[in-house]
Amino acid sequence: MDPKICAYALGHLNHHIQNNRISACYRCVTKLGDYKTQVLSDIFNSPAATRHRKTLMSGKWPSGCKSCKEFEEAGLLSTRLEGLKHPELGLNLDDYDHNTGKISHIKSIEIRFGNECNLACRHCSPNFSSKWESLLKQHPTEWQPLLGREPEIVSKNNTHPNYFNDILTNLVPQLTHIAFSGGETLFQQQHYDFINAIPAEHASHIQLLYVTNGTITEYKQYKVFDIWKKFKSVNIVVSTDGVLDRFNYFRQGANWITVEKNMKIFKDAGFNVYTEITCSVYQMFYLAETIDYIYESKISGAISSAIVQYPPLLNPRIIPSEIKNELIEKWNQYLLSINDPVKLEAVKLAGNYPIDYMRGDLSDFAYGLPYNIIPTWRDFSNHVYALDKLFNKNVNYYMPELSKHLLSINVSN
């Protein structure tokens, strides 16, 4: 079998919020190490890490890579294949020892400092949002089921006492790439402490990547522009679940006008700004409008999309077949309306991926189904109306195209 070469497995480590887990990437669920008891320089060649690499390089899928396995078997671009396009991940096959599964250096890491976040988004949960954590503490029995997730034990990121110092001392000199995810990284004190501590001599060869909600450019006494100047480059990926009022509807506490303004500020300051549309059921009903607005407004560089696979309640594949057909026809008509070949190519790159994914059957997608129960369209409808009640919003106003397909459900009891 051909090796399943993965830039993440061969030179990257990902820090998850749940279960003190370090894995090869943000999709992978294989635990390579425990950040509460270990440091990264001890984890990247741990028995679990070398076993993980050797399995992939033998042409087999590790059990924790079900997400990529399902994507590739469906003919879709997986996280593994996407990673091969990014040289900043530092893929170097000559650095891999086929006998031991070891590598000499880690070139890339993704860090999460905790769940502190200023928003409560409809696809999120307490593990990734302190706002959701606060809401569920008020009425845990009533509101937890609305998220479509198993009850979570929120980790407060109790890392090994030497965890971040180990990164600064032992990894940073060889790193080419550091990614930050949340919570909301730009809302977290520990983030600023960390990047301030990176010496300029090492920062000059490190690219930073932020996945952010775009609402923040300053925090307390910190101005991110001043801090970022010492780094080789900074890429800012703004999660864009819609535009205008639809963005505000999906992301409780956000204001699209502020986010659009901040994206222009980032861009004018010389940083690379991109948008990523997180495609859950909600976003599929306005995919064309969202991409068109972002492209025409020129507020960012490339437009990409990411699938909300979990919770399954929001997975686009739960959309009933007859509604999927309507959405596919709407998308095809939008493509036919575009006369500019440059725009058409950009739009296809952003939108064909979620459209193709949506066509699949959720029953074929095993990743992220802890209950072994496939959610129904009625379950999703109930979710929408219940969160509307919680946030005092009305789907009929914000998303009428989605609203007309929802099943009427009494959620007052």
C-alpha positions as a LaTeX table, in Angstrom:
\begin{tabular}{lrrr}
\hline
Residue & $x$ (\AA) & $y$ (\AA) & $z$ (\AA) \\
\hline
Met1 & 0.00 & 0.00 & 0.00 \\
Asp2 & 1.16 & 3.53 & $-0.73$ \\
Pro3 & 2.14 & 5.54 & 2.36 \\
Lys4 & $-0.42$ & 8.03 & 3.58 \\
Ile5 & 2.01 & 10.93 & 3.83 \\
Cys6 & 0.73 & 13.48 & 6.32 \\
Ala7 & 2.56 & 16.74 & 7.01 \\
Tyr8 & 0.82 & 16.95 & 10.36 \\
Ala9 & 1.92 & 13.51 & 11.54 \\
Leu10 & 5.48 & 14.11 & 10.31 \\
Gly11 & 6.13 & 17.49 & 11.90 \\
His12 & 3.18 & 19.00 & 13.75 \\
Leu13 & 1.49 & 18.71 & 17.14 \\
Asn14 & $-1.95$ & 19.93 & 18.07 \\
His15 & $-3.08$ & 20.99 & 21.52 \\
His16 & $-6.73$ & 20.14 & 22.14 \\
Ile17 & $-8.83$ & 21.49 & 24.97 \\
Gln18 & $-10.50$ & 18.16 & 25.79 \\
Asn19 & $-8.90$ & 15.41 & 27.84 \\
Asn20 & $-5.45$ & 17.05 & 28.05 \\
Arg21 & $-4.89$ & 15.65 & 24.57 \\
Ile22 & $-2.02$ & 16.27 & 22.19 \\
Ser23 & $-2.63$ & 14.86 & 18.70 \\
Ala24 & $-1.19$ & 15.15 & 15.22 \\
Cys25 & $-3.80$ & 17.66 & 13.98 \\
Tyr26 & $-7.06$ & 19.33 & 14.94 \\
Arg27 & $-9.12$ & 16.56 & 13.30 \\
Cys28 & $-7.21$ & 13.62 & 14.75 \\
Val29 & $-8.55$ & 12.02 & 17.94 \\
Thr30 & $-5.55$ & 9.77 & 18.65 \\
Lys31 & $-3.93$ & 10.87 & 21.89 \\
Leu32 & $-0.16$ & 11.10 & 21.39 \\
Gly33 & 0.51 & 12.60 & 24.79 \\
Asp34 & $-0.94$ & 14.37 & 27.82 \\
Tyr35 & $-0.11$ & 18.05 & 28.24 \\
Lys36 & $-0.98$ & 17.95 & 31.93 \\
Thr37 & 1.86 & 15.54 & 32.68 \\
Gln38 & 4.18 & 15.93 & 29.66 \\
Val39 & 5.86 & 18.63 & 27.59 \\
Leu40 & 5.82 & 18.72 & 23.79 \\
Ser41 & 9.51 & 17.93 & 23.38 \\
Asp42 & 8.80 & 14.61 & 25.13 \\
Ile43 & 5.64 & 13.90 & 23.14 \\
Phe44 & 6.66 & 14.31 & 19.49 \\
Asn45 & 8.68 & 11.08 & 19.55 \\
Ser46 & 6.60 & 9.27 & 22.16 \\
Pro47 & 5.63 & 5.63 & 21.54 \\
Ala48 & 2.13 & 6.75 & 20.55 \\
Ala49 & 3.48 & 9.36 & 18.12 \\
Thr50 & 5.94 & 7.02 & 16.41 \\
Arg51 & 3.29 & 4.30 & 16.18 \\
His52 & 0.89 & 6.80 & 14.61 \\
Arg53 & 3.44 & 7.80 & 11.97 \\
Lys54 & 4.44 & 4.25 & 11.16 \\
Thr55 & 0.80 & 3.25 & 10.65 \\
Leu56 & 0.23 & 6.07 & 8.17 \\
Met57 & 3.51 & 5.45 & 6.37 \\
Ser58 & 2.59 & 1.76 & 6.01 \\
Gly59 & $-0.48$ & 2.85 & 4.05 \\
Lys60 & $-3.03$ & 2.18 & 6.79 \\
Trp61 & $-5.38$ & 4.52 & 8.62 \\
Pro62 & $-4.89$ & 4.93 & 12.39 \\
Ser63 & $-8.14$ & 4.69 & 14.32 \\
Gly64 & $-7.97$ & 8.40 & 15.18 \\
Cys65 & $-7.93$ & 9.45 & 11.53 \\
Lys66 & $-11.51$ & 8.47 & 10.66 \\
Ser67 & $-12.29$ & 12.01 & 9.54 \\
Cys68 & $-9.66$ & 12.00 & 6.76 \\
Lys69 & $-10.45$ & 8.40 & 5.88 \\
Glu70 & $-14.13$ & 9.20 & 5.32 \\
Phe71 & $-13.33$ & 12.33 & 3.30 \\
Glu72 & $-10.87$ & 10.59 & 1.01 \\
Glu73 & $-13.10$ & 7.57 & 0.47 \\
Ala74 & $-15.80$ & 10.01 & $-0.62$ \\
Gly75 & $-13.38$ & 11.65 & $-3.05$ \\
Leu76 & $-13.16$ & 14.86 & $-1.03$ \\
Leu77 & $-10.19$ & 16.90 & 0.11 \\
Ser78 & $-9.18$ & 15.73 & 3.59 \\
Thr79 & $-7.19$ & 17.59 & 6.22 \\
Arg80 & $-4.25$ & 15.31 & 5.37 \\
Leu81 & $-4.35$ & 16.22 & 1.67 \\
Glu82 & $-4.90$ & 19.88 & 2.46 \\
Gly83 & $-1.83$ & 19.86 & 4.71 \\
Leu84 & 0.38 & 18.73 & 1.83 \\
Lys85 & $-0.32$ & 22.10 & 0.17 \\
His86 & 1.19 & 24.08 & 3.05 \\
Pro87 & 5.02 & 24.29 & 3.04 \\
Glu88 & 4.99 & 26.17 & 6.33 \\
Leu89 & 4.16 & 22.87 & 8.03 \\
Gly90 & 7.74 & 21.89 & 7.26 \\
Leu91 & 7.16 & 18.48 & 5.67 \\
Asn92 & 10.54 & 16.78 & 5.25 \\
Leu93 & 10.43 & 13.09 & 4.40 \\
Asp94 & 14.20 & 12.83 & 4.81 \\
Asp95 & 13.73 & 13.66 & 8.48 \\
Tyr96 & 11.55 & 10.59 & 9.03 \\
Asp97 & 13.16 & 7.36 & 10.24 \\
His98 & 11.19 & 4.46 & 8.73 \\
Asn99 & 12.56 & 2.00 & 11.28 \\
Thr100 & 11.79 & 3.92 & 14.45 \\
Gly101 & 9.03 & 6.30 & 13.32 \\
Lys102 & 10.98 & 9.18 & 14.86 \\
Ile103 & 11.65 & 12.66 & 13.51 \\
Ser104 & 14.37 & 15.14 & 14.46 \\
His105 & 12.29 & 18.25 & 14.97 \\
Ile106 & 8.78 & 19.56 & 15.21 \\
Lys107 & 8.30 & 22.38 & 12.72 \\
Ser108 & 4.72 & 23.36 & 13.49 \\
Ile109 & 2.40 & 23.47 & 16.50 \\
Glu110 & $-1.18$ & 24.52 & 17.14 \\
Ile111 & $-1.88$ & 25.89 & 20.60 \\
Arg112 & $-5.06$ & 26.52 & 22.54 \\
Phe113 & $-4.74$ & 28.43 & 25.78 \\
Gly114 & $-8.25$ & 27.77 & 27.04 \\
Asn115 & $-11.94$ & 28.33 & 26.35 \\
Glu116 & $-12.06$ & 32.08 & 27.05 \\
Cys117 & $-14.21$ & 33.62 & 24.35 \\
Asn118 & $-16.39$ & 36.69 & 23.99 \\
Leu119 & $-19.06$ & 34.96 & 21.84 \\
Ala120 & $-21.54$ & 32.07 & 22.03 \\
Cys121 & $-21.86$ & 30.63 & 18.50 \\
Arg122 & $-24.57$ & 28.16 & 17.56 \\
His123 & $-22.16$ & 25.40 & 16.58 \\
Cys124 & $-19.94$ & 25.80 & 19.63 \\
Ser125 & $-19.88$ & 24.46 & 23.21 \\
Pro126 & $-18.45$ & 25.10 & 26.70 \\
Asn127 & $-15.16$ & 23.46 & 25.78 \\
Phe128 & $-14.48$ & 26.22 & 23.27 \\
Ser129 & $-16.47$ & 29.13 & 24.70 \\
Ser130 & $-16.53$ & 30.53 & 28.21 \\
Lys131 & $-19.75$ & 32.30 & 27.21 \\
Trp132 & $-21.41$ & 28.93 & 26.58 \\
Glu133 & $-19.92$ & 27.62 & 29.80 \\
Ser134 & $-21.52$ & 30.49 & 31.70 \\
Leu135 & $-24.89$ & 29.96 & 30.00 \\
Leu136 & $-24.98$ & 26.25 & 30.78 \\
Lys137 & $-24.09$ & 26.81 & 34.40 \\
Gln138 & $-27.32$ & 28.78 & 34.75 \\
His139 & $-29.60$ & 26.05 & 33.37 \\
Pro140 & $-27.52$ & 22.93 & 32.60 \\
Thr141 & $-30.38$ & 20.43 & 32.36 \\
Glu142 & $-32.46$ & 22.62 & 30.08 \\
Trp143 & $-29.79$ & 23.96 & 27.72 \\
Gln144 & $-27.18$ & 21.23 & 27.38 \\
Pro145 & $-29.36$ & 19.12 & 25.02 \\
Leu146 & $-29.71$ & 22.13 & 22.70 \\
Leu147 & $-26.09$ & 21.83 & 21.65 \\
Gly148 & $-26.40$ & 18.30 & 20.30 \\
Arg149 & $-23.20$ & 17.31 & 22.10 \\
Glu150 & $-22.35$ & 15.01 & 24.93 \\
Pro151 & $-22.00$ & 16.85 & 28.27 \\
Glu152 & $-18.45$ & 18.13 & 28.45 \\
Ile153 & $-16.02$ & 18.54 & 31.30 \\
Val154 & $-14.37$ & 21.86 & 30.55 \\
Ser155 & $-10.61$ & 21.71 & 30.86 \\
Lys156 & $-9.00$ & 24.84 & 32.26 \\
Asn157 & $-5.79$ & 24.02 & 30.44 \\
Asn158 & $-3.89$ & 22.76 & 33.45 \\
Thr159 & $-0.65$ & 22.19 & 31.61 \\
His160 & 2.59 & 20.72 & 32.88 \\
Pro161 & 4.43 & 23.40 & 34.93 \\
Asn162 & 7.17 & 23.58 & 32.30 \\
Tyr163 & 4.89 & 23.19 & 29.28 \\
Phe164 & 5.16 & 26.64 & 27.68 \\
Asn165 & 8.74 & 27.20 & 28.79 \\
Asp166 & 9.61 & 23.93 & 27.03 \\
Ile167 & 8.08 & 25.26 & 23.82 \\
Leu168 & 10.01 & 28.52 & 24.10 \\
Thr169 & 13.30 & 26.84 & 24.96 \\
Asn170 & 13.30 & 23.57 & 23.02 \\
Leu171 & 10.87 & 23.98 & 20.10 \\
Val172 & 10.76 & 27.64 & 19.10 \\
Pro173 & 14.35 & 27.71 & 17.72 \\
Gln174 & 13.32 & 25.17 & 15.02 \\
Leu175 & 9.67 & 26.16 & 14.52 \\
Thr176 & 8.50 & 27.63 & 11.24 \\
His177 & 4.79 & 27.80 & 12.06 \\
Ile178 & 2.60 & 28.41 & 15.11 \\
Ala179 & $-1.20$ & 28.27 & 14.82 \\
Phe180 & $-3.57$ & 29.55 & 17.47 \\
Ser181 & $-7.15$ & 28.38 & 17.98 \\
Gly182 & $-9.64$ & 28.95 & 20.72 \\
Gly183 & $-11.72$ & 29.85 & 22.50 \\
Glu184 & $-10.83$ & 33.22 & 21.06 \\
Thr185 & $-7.06$ & 33.57 & 21.20 \\
Leu186 & $-7.06$ & 37.37 & 20.96 \\
Phe187 & $-9.26$ & 37.44 & 24.08 \\
Gln188 & $-6.75$ & 35.49 & 26.20 \\
Gln189 & $-4.05$ & 36.94 & 28.45 \\
Gln190 & $-1.85$ & 33.83 & 28.21 \\
His191 & $-1.58$ & 34.26 & 24.45 \\
Tyr192 & $-0.03$ & 37.70 & 24.81 \\
Asp193 & 2.36 & 36.50 & 27.50 \\
Phe194 & 3.47 & 33.68 & 25.20 \\
Ile195 & 4.13 & 35.56 & 21.98 \\
Asn196 & 5.79 & 38.42 & 23.85 \\
Ala197 & 8.27 & 35.87 & 25.23 \\
Ile198 & 9.38 & 34.63 & 21.79 \\
Pro199 & 12.76 & 36.23 & 21.01 \\
Ala200 & 12.88 & 38.36 & 17.87 \\
Glu201 & 15.71 & 36.22 & 16.45 \\
His202 & 13.38 & 33.21 & 16.38 \\
Ala203 & 10.19 & 35.13 & 15.58 \\
Ser204 & 11.79 & 36.22 & 12.30 \\
His205 & 11.52 & 32.66 & 10.90 \\
Ile206 & 8.06 & 31.85 & 12.32 \\
Gln207 & 4.75 & 32.30 & 10.55 \\
Leu208 & 1.73 & 32.82 & 12.79 \\
Leu209 & $-1.75$ & 31.61 & 11.96 \\
Tyr210 & $-4.82$ & 32.77 & 13.86 \\
Val211 & $-8.30$ & 31.34 & 13.56 \\
Thr212 & $-10.32$ & 34.17 & 15.06 \\
Asn213 & $-13.84$ & 35.53 & 15.23 \\
Gly214 & $-12.52$ & 38.89 & 14.02 \\
Thr215 & $-14.03$ & 40.98 & 16.80 \\
Ile216 & $-10.78$ & 41.99 & 18.53 \\
Thr217 & $-7.74$ & 44.08 & 17.53 \\
Glu218 & $-6.75$ & 45.25 & 21.03 \\
Tyr219 & $-6.83$ & 43.57 & 24.44 \\
Lys220 & $-6.11$ & 45.43 & 27.68 \\
Gln221 & $-2.75$ & 47.18 & 27.08 \\
Tyr222 & $-1.87$ & 45.00 & 24.09 \\
Lys223 & $-2.08$ & 46.04 & 20.46 \\
Val224 & $-1.65$ & 42.99 & 18.29 \\
Phe225 & $-0.15$ & 44.97 & 15.40 \\
Asp226 & 2.81 & 46.01 & 17.52 \\
Ile227 & 3.43 & 42.47 & 18.77 \\
Trp228 & 3.19 & 40.86 & 15.33 \\
Lys229 & 5.87 & 43.03 & 13.71 \\
Lys230 & 8.74 & 40.78 & 14.81 \\
Phe231 & 7.32 & 37.66 & 13.11 \\
Lys232 & 8.03 & 36.50 & 9.57 \\
Ser233 & 4.37 & 36.76 & 8.63 \\
Val234 & 0.91 & 36.66 & 10.16 \\
Asn235 & $-2.08$ & 34.95 & 8.57 \\
Ile236 & $-5.49$ & 35.78 & 10.00 \\
Val237 & $-8.36$ & 33.46 & 9.20 \\
Val238 & $-11.70$ & 34.97 & 10.18 \\
Ser239 & $-14.47$ & 32.46 & 10.77 \\
Thr240 & $-17.31$ & 33.86 & 8.69 \\
Asp241 & $-20.54$ & 31.96 & 9.20 \\
Gly242 & $-22.51$ & 34.47 & 7.20 \\
Val243 & $-22.51$ & 38.20 & 6.62 \\
Leu244 & $-24.50$ & 41.15 & 7.92 \\
Asp245 & $-27.44$ & 40.14 & 10.14 \\
Arg246 & $-26.97$ & 36.42 & 9.49 \\
Phe247 & $-23.51$ & 36.62 & 11.03 \\
Asn248 & $-24.94$ & 38.31 & 14.13 \\
Tyr249 & $-27.69$ & 35.69 & 14.34 \\
Phe250 & $-25.31$ & 32.74 & 14.28 \\
Arg251 & $-22.64$ & 34.27 & 16.52 \\
Gln252 & $-24.30$ & 35.57 & 19.67 \\
Gly253 & $-22.54$ & 38.74 & 20.83 \\
Ala254 & $-20.92$ & 39.54 & 17.47 \\
Asn255 & $-21.45$ & 42.51 & 15.17 \\
Trp256 & $-20.66$ & 42.07 & 11.48 \\
Ile257 & $-19.96$ & 45.78 & 10.97 \\
Thr258 & $-17.18$ & 45.58 & 13.56 \\
Val259 & $-15.75$ & 42.38 & 12.08 \\
Glu260 & $-15.71$ & 43.75 & 8.54 \\
Lys261 & $-14.03$ & 46.92 & 9.78 \\
Asn262 & $-11.39$ & 44.89 & 11.64 \\
Met263 & $-10.67$ & 42.76 & 8.59 \\
Lys264 & $-9.94$ & 45.90 & 6.60 \\
Ile265 & $-7.74$ & 47.20 & 9.43 \\
Phe266 & $-5.76$ & 43.93 & 9.48 \\
Lys267 & $-5.38$ & 44.04 & 5.70 \\
Asp268 & $-4.34$ & 47.70 & 5.60 \\
Ala269 & $-1.72$ & 46.98 & 8.28 \\
Gly270 & $-0.04$ & 44.51 & 5.91 \\
Phe271 & $-1.21$ & 41.22 & 7.39 \\
Asn272 & $-2.71$ & 38.38 & 5.36 \\
Val273 & $-6.46$ & 38.17 & 5.91 \\
Tyr274 & $-8.60$ & 35.24 & 4.82 \\
Thr275 & $-12.13$ & 34.10 & 5.45 \\
Glu276 & $-13.27$ & 30.59 & 6.28 \\
Ile277 & $-16.95$ & 29.77 & 6.10 \\
Thr278 & $-17.80$ & 27.19 & 8.75 \\
Cys279 & $-20.46$ & 25.20 & 6.94 \\
Ser280 & $-23.11$ & 23.71 & 9.17 \\
Val281 & $-26.72$ & 23.18 & 8.15 \\
Tyr282 & $-27.39$ & 26.89 & 8.66 \\
Gln283 & $-24.73$ & 28.09 & 6.21 \\
Met284 & $-25.77$ & 25.83 & 3.33 \\
Phe285 & $-28.93$ & 27.90 & 2.80 \\
Tyr286 & $-26.93$ & 31.11 & 2.16 \\
Leu287 & $-23.66$ & 29.79 & 0.77 \\
Ala288 & $-23.87$ & 31.68 & $-2.53$ \\
Glu289 & $-24.86$ & 34.97 & $-0.88$ \\
Thr290 & $-22.08$ & 34.72 & 1.69 \\
Ile291 & $-19.33$ & 33.94 & $-0.82$ \\
Asp292 & $-20.57$ & 36.59 & $-3.24$ \\
Tyr293 & $-20.55$ & 39.29 & $-0.57$ \\
Ile294 & $-17.05$ & 38.43 & 0.65 \\
Tyr295 & $-15.63$ & 38.27 & $-2.87$ \\
Glu296 & $-17.18$ & 41.51 & $-4.07$ \\
Ser297 & $-16.29$ & 43.46 & $-0.91$ \\
Lys298 & $-12.61$ & 42.47 & $-1.24$ \\
Ile299 & $-12.26$ & 42.29 & 2.53 \\
Ser300 & $-10.00$ & 39.25 & 2.41 \\
Gly301 & $-7.75$ & 37.15 & 0.27 \\
Ala302 & $-8.72$ & 33.57 & $-0.46$ \\
Ile303 & $-12.13$ & 32.34 & 0.68 \\
Ser304 & $-12.21$ & 28.80 & 2.06 \\
Ser305 & $-14.76$ & 26.62 & 3.79 \\
Ala306 & $-14.72$ & 24.07 & 6.60 \\
Ile307 & $-17.33$ & 21.43 & 7.36 \\
Val308 & $-19.04$ & 21.31 & 10.74 \\
Gln309 & $-18.90$ & 17.54 & 11.24 \\
Tyr310 & $-19.59$ & 17.61 & 14.94 \\
Pro311 & $-22.02$ & 17.88 & 16.55 \\
Pro312 & $-23.86$ & 15.63 & 14.06 \\
Leu313 & $-26.98$ & 17.68 & 14.72 \\
Leu314 & $-25.45$ & 20.47 & 12.59 \\
Asn315 & $-23.72$ & 18.30 & 10.00 \\
Pro316 & $-24.93$ & 19.40 & 6.51 \\
Arg317 & $-25.56$ & 15.78 & 5.59 \\
Ile318 & $-28.66$ & 15.64 & 7.79 \\
Ile319 & $-30.49$ & 17.94 & 5.38 \\
Pro320 & $-33.33$ & 15.99 & 3.72 \\
Ser321 & $-32.68$ & 14.91 & 0.13 \\
Glu322 & $-35.38$ & 17.05 & $-1.44$ \\
Ile323 & $-33.99$ & 20.16 & 0.29 \\
Lys324 & $-30.44$ & 19.22 & $-0.70$ \\
Asn325 & $-31.58$ & 19.11 & $-4.32$ \\
Glu326 & $-32.99$ & 22.63 & $-4.02$ \\
Leu327 & $-29.74$ & 23.91 & $-2.50$ \\
Ile328 & $-27.65$ & 22.22 & $-5.18$ \\
Glu329 & $-29.81$ & 23.72 & $-7.94$ \\
Lys330 & $-29.53$ & 27.15 & $-6.32$ \\
Trp331 & $-25.74$ & 26.78 & $-6.20$ \\
Asn332 & $-25.55$ & 25.69 & $-9.83$ \\
Gln333 & $-27.66$ & 28.65 & $-10.92$ \\
Tyr334 & $-25.35$ & 30.98 & $-9.01$ \\
Leu335 & $-22.32$ & 29.52 & $-10.79$ \\
Leu336 & $-24.02$ & 30.01 & $-14.17$ \\
Ser337 & $-24.63$ & 33.69 & $-13.32$ \\
Ile338 & $-20.90$ & 34.44 & $-12.92$ \\
Asn339 & $-19.28$ & 35.82 & $-16.06$ \\
Asp340 & $-15.88$ & 36.65 & $-14.63$ \\
Pro341 & $-13.66$ & 33.52 & $-14.93$ \\
Val342 & $-11.39$ & 34.65 & $-12.06$ \\
Lys343 & $-14.34$ & 35.05 & $-9.73$ \\
Leu344 & $-15.85$ & 31.77 & $-10.90$ \\
Glu345 & $-12.70$ & 29.87 & $-9.99$ \\
Ala346 & $-12.53$ & 31.52 & $-6.55$ \\
Val347 & $-16.20$ & 30.78 & $-5.90$ \\
Lys348 & $-15.84$ & 27.14 & $-6.92$ \\
Leu349 & $-12.85$ & 26.69 & $-4.63$ \\
Ala350 & $-14.85$ & 28.03 & $-1.71$ \\
Gly351 & $-18.25$ & 26.49 & $-2.36$ \\
Asn352 & $-17.98$ & 23.25 & $-4.29$ \\
Tyr353 & $-16.35$ & 21.54 & $-1.33$ \\
Pro354 & $-19.30$ & 21.93 & 1.12 \\
Ile355 & $-21.81$ & 21.27 & $-1.67$ \\
Asp356 & $-20.08$ & 18.00 & $-2.56$ \\
Tyr357 & $-19.81$ & 17.01 & 1.08 \\
Met358 & $-23.48$ & 17.73 & 1.72 \\
Arg359 & $-24.50$ & 15.24 & $-0.96$ \\
Gly360 & $-23.30$ & 12.35 & 1.21 \\
Asp361 & $-25.24$ & 10.24 & 3.67 \\
Leu362 & $-24.65$ & 10.93 & 7.36 \\
Ser363 & $-25.06$ & 7.23 & 8.13 \\
Asp364 & $-21.81$ & 6.63 & 6.25 \\
Phe365 & $-19.93$ & 9.11 & 8.37 \\
Ala366 & $-18.83$ & 7.50 & 11.62 \\
Tyr367 & $-16.64$ & 10.26 & 13.04 \\
Gly368 & $-18.22$ & 12.19 & 15.88 \\
Leu369 & $-21.30$ & 10.06 & 16.49 \\
Pro370 & $-20.86$ & 9.09 & 20.15 \\
Tyr371 & $-24.48$ & 8.14 & 20.65 \\
Asn372 & $-24.71$ & 5.95 & 17.55 \\
Ile373 & $-27.87$ & 7.90 & 16.86 \\
Ile374 & $-28.27$ & 9.77 & 13.58 \\
Pro375 & $-30.02$ & 13.10 & 14.20 \\
Thr376 & $-33.11$ & 13.95 & 12.19 \\
Trp377 & $-34.35$ & 17.11 & 10.52 \\
Arg378 & $-36.87$ & 17.40 & 13.34 \\
Asp379 & $-34.00$ & 17.37 & 15.84 \\
Phe380 & $-32.32$ & 20.20 & 13.96 \\
Ser381 & $-35.56$ & 22.19 & 13.78 \\
Asn382 & $-35.96$ & 21.82 & 17.51 \\
His383 & $-32.39$ & 23.05 & 17.99 \\
Val384 & $-33.04$ & 26.18 & 15.93 \\
Tyr385 & $-36.23$ & 27.18 & 17.72 \\
Ala386 & $-34.80$ & 26.44 & 21.17 \\
Leu387 & $-31.72$ & 28.60 & 20.60 \\
Asp388 & $-33.94$ & 31.32 & 19.17 \\
Lys389 & $-35.81$ & 31.26 & 22.46 \\
Leu390 & $-32.58$ & 31.32 & 24.46 \\
Phe391 & $-31.07$ & 34.24 & 22.51 \\
Asn392 & $-34.33$ & 36.08 & 21.83 \\
Lys393 & $-33.86$ & 35.79 & 18.06 \\
Asn394 & $-36.19$ & 34.74 & 15.24 \\
Val395 & $-35.03$ & 32.53 & 12.40 \\
Asn396 & $-37.93$ & 33.81 & 10.27 \\
Tyr397 & $-36.32$ & 37.25 & 10.25 \\
Tyr398 & $-32.65$ & 36.34 & 9.93 \\
Met399 & $-32.82$ & 33.23 & 7.74 \\
Pro400 & $-36.19$ & 33.02 & 5.97 \\
Glu401 & $-34.89$ & 30.56 & 3.36 \\
Leu402 & $-33.97$ & 28.14 & 6.15 \\
Ser403 & $-37.08$ & 28.92 & 8.16 \\
Lys404 & $-39.53$ & 27.85 & 5.46 \\
His405 & $-38.08$ & 24.32 & 5.54 \\
Leu406 & $-38.12$ & 23.85 & 9.31 \\
Leu407 & $-40.64$ & 21.58 & 10.97 \\
Ser408 & $-43.01$ & 23.25 & 13.40 \\
Ile409 & $-42.26$ & 22.06 & 16.91 \\
Asn410 & $-43.56$ & 23.12 & 20.26 \\
Val411 & $-40.45$ & 23.76 & 22.39 \\
Ser412 & $-42.19$ & 25.54 & 25.25 \\
Asn413 & $-42.30$ & 22.47 & 27.48 \\
\hline
\end{tabular}
